[in-house]
Amino acid sequence: MTLDVRRRTTWRNHTGNQSCQPLGVGSPASLDDILEVVATARREHVTVRAVGSGHSWSDVALTGGFLLRPDRLAGPLPLDPAGLRHPRPERLRRFQGGTRIRELNEHLWADGLALPNMGGYDGQTIAGVVSTSTHGSGLRFGPLCDLVRSLDLVTGTGRRVRLEPRDGPTAPTPGGRTSDGWELVHDDDLFAAALVGMGCMGVAYAVTLEVRDRFALTESRTLTTWEEVRGDLLDGAPALRDRDHWELLLSPYAPDGVHRCVVTSRVPAEPGYEPEGADRRRPWVTELLAQLPITHGVMDLVLDFDPDGTPEAMDQALEGIADREYTDRSYRVFNIGAANLMPAYSSEIGIALEGDLPVRAVERVFEVAERYARVGDIYATAPFSLRFVKASPALLSMMHGRDTMMIELIMQTDTEGGFELLAAYERALHELGGRPHWGQVNDLTERALGELYPALPTWRAARRELDPDGVFDAPFTTRTGLS
């Protein structure tokens, strides 16, 4: 692989709200290519950043050093059955870090397997979703990083390390190396730190996941109000613990005195259901309109002309997506469909599911939204969602050590004052211990980080071991104090 360092080129993320001019851009096609770039960076005293698919709205992927694109590091990799000590080795699958979730899902399904849970989008790389603690919804499931059983990492010193917890699936070897040449390290703290590393620990070459038998889901969306469902979120939300995949989509406004809400529930399909082709039965008009580029422009014009009409427009949008049941392959149902094509950005904040904290957090969002509409004529231009995630052992996961409600606060890309409103939401929710999503818009500082993550010293110790010279430093790590 050759790094193009002859001239600076501009790299932009998917939405275009983040950009940088790296020193060089490369698309490694092999492990040796990664090792070569890291060695060059160390020799020349520059940094390296491996990006995923560019779907992070934060500055997490930006660099002034070498930027590595994942395009040619995708697809499944073999596992050595003789070297495994896992009780269910048939449920382990190893993928290169640049494999997009949609490709991974197809590979798994062909093998009779599936991810037990996932987020609402499938365009990210597996390394990207793992390293930022991306998640789905359902208190029986942690974020996707919790599916990882083994992580193959090229560190800042050029080590090829296979990191696993103490009881990891690769059997110890006399020489401390695997059959394919990786340095094998079984260490609970190091593994828990490196899982959610935001690109700071090294380049994730591959991950080994534990998955489940493939399955179908039935989705239903029901129109209701926040006032009718808020009781389910009190006292640690015990009512949610028997619901596999349950989430809410709410309007922050109450033009007629109540906050409209759509409840999305996904449950296993009837036994024996085996979908062959796409079986989409979401409202076809809504799906079609969301795919048309003109739709976004028209919505902008309407809201710019009459911003005070935003609350009523949002209620109408929620009414439009409530629909009859929809059954399909699990990963197709998890994907929220054409809504992913709408140009947007968002912040997402994790609140502990303790006492009345979730209810207070939602009502804090209402207060901020109403204040900015009243004082600054600034309106949120999309509903916000609530998803629920099991506590994670990953040290810098938003869900570390606590079951969590994730509040995703979404804005259309041309929202006037949108970033200002997101910053106000983050400040208000920080007072309730809210942890921002690493891959979404956030204003995290070193001081805030120390307040939110008690395991931060252990994570920093792991980083000093894996990247002692700061090869994976970036503007993001400087801002947050992770350098």
C-alpha positions, 0 to 999 in steps of 0.5 A: 500500500502507498500513502498519498502524501503528495498533496493534502486532500480533504476527508469528510464524514457522511453528513459533511459536518466534520472534515479534516486534511490528513497528511496522507490517506491510505486503504490498507488491504492486509495486516502488513499494510497496517503494520507498515503505516504504523511503523512509518508514523512512529519513524516520522513522529506523526499520528494515525487514525483509522476511520470507519464508514464516516457515520460519526457526527463527532470529531472522533475520526479527524486527524492531521496525520495518516488516515486509513480507510477500511474499504479493503479490510472487509469480510469474514476470516477463518477461526482455528477450531483446534485452538478454541476453548469456547463452549459453543464454538459454532457460534463464533465468527471472525470478521475484518474490522472494515466489514459493514454491518449489512455485509456481516448480517448477510454472511451470518444469515447464510450460515444460519446465524444472526446478531442478537441485537443491533442499531437502526442503521447498517452502514457502519463498520463493525470496528466503528460500532464496537469502538464507540459502543453503538447499541440497539434497544432492549434491557436483555442486550448490551451494546454491540461491543459486548458481543466481542470475544476477541479483538485483533489489534495493531498497537502504537508500538507495532505489536500484533496483539490478540486481546481477550478476557481471562476466559477468552475463546483462544486457548493459551499457547506455550509461546504466547502466540496463536497459530497465525502469529498473534501475540495472545494476551488474556487480561480482563482490564486490558480487554475491557479498556480496548473494546471501546477505544475510539481508535485510541488503542490501535487499529482494529484488524479483526473482531471475533463475535459470539452470535445466535441462531438466525431468527425473524421479528415482528415489529409493531408501532403504536401511537400513544402519548408520553403521559401514558407511558412515563410510568413504565420508566419509573423505579428503574423501569422494571416493566421494560425488563421483559420486553426484548426490543422496545423503544420510544419516539417522542415529540419534545412539544405538546401543542395540544397539551400532550407529547405524542409518542410512538412505541416500537415493539419487536418480538420473535415471529411465530415459530416456523416463519422463514422469510425468503425475500424482503417482506417490507410492509412499513407505510409505503408512502412514508418510506417513498417520501423519505427516499426522495432528495426533494422531500428534505428541501421542501420540509426545510422551506416549510419550517423556515417559512413557519417555524411556529408550525413545527410542533404540529408538523412533528405530531403529524409525522409521528402519526404517519409512521404508526402502522400495522405489523411488519415481519421479516429477517431480524436484521431487516426489522432492526434497520429503521428503513428509509428514515436513514436516508434523511440528511440529519445529525444528532447527539445521544446521551445515556442516563442511568435507569435508576429511580426517577432519573429517566423521567426527569431526563425526558422532561428536562428535554421538554423544558429545554426544547420549549425554552429555546422555542420561546426565547430564541425561536429555535425548534428541534426538527425531528422527534427524539428517541429513547432506547434501553441498553443493558449495563456493559463491562466495557470501561468507556461504554456509555453503559458501563456499570449501569443499565441505561436509557439512551436519548437520541436527539435528532436534527435535520442537517439545515436546522437553524440553531440545531447545534446550539440546541444540542449543546443545551440538551447535553448541558442539561442532561450532564447534570443528571449524569448523562454520558454522551455517545462518542460517535455523535455530536458532543462537547465532552471535556476532560473534566466532564469525562472524569466525572462521568467515568469512574473507570477512566484511570484504568482505561488510561493505564491500558492506553499507556501500555498499548500506545505509549508514544501517542501514535493514535492521538487526534484532535478528539483525544486532545479535546477530551483529555484522552491524549 
